[in-house]
């Protein structure tokens, strides 16, 4: 009976040790979440800034293309 109690106690202690280790891993993971969230926010802001810049450049390109088309029409009209 003593041996059975000692074995049960050893199993319980092993379980406690595993649970403590898991709790420590979870605590460490919780500490990294705010850092990862901040990184995600920075990446999102950078992506949105790049998207806005691409849209602006696209608009400028279209305006320049239209201006070029108008100049070609004028030059073609003056030559005729």
C-alpha positions, 0 to 999 in steps of 0.5 A: 500500500505504501509503494502504491501511494508513493507511485501515485504521489510520484505520478501526481508530482510529474503531472504538477511539473508538466502543468507548471512547465505548460503554464510557463510556456503559455505565460511566455506566449502571452508576453509575445502577443503584444509584440506580434500585434505591434509588428502586424500593425506596422506591416499593415500601415506600411502596406496601406501606404504603399498601396496609396502610393501605387494608386497615386502613381497610377493616376499620374501615369494615366493623366500623363498618358491622356496629356500625351494623347492630346498632344499627339492629336494636336500635332497630328491636327497641325500637320494636316 
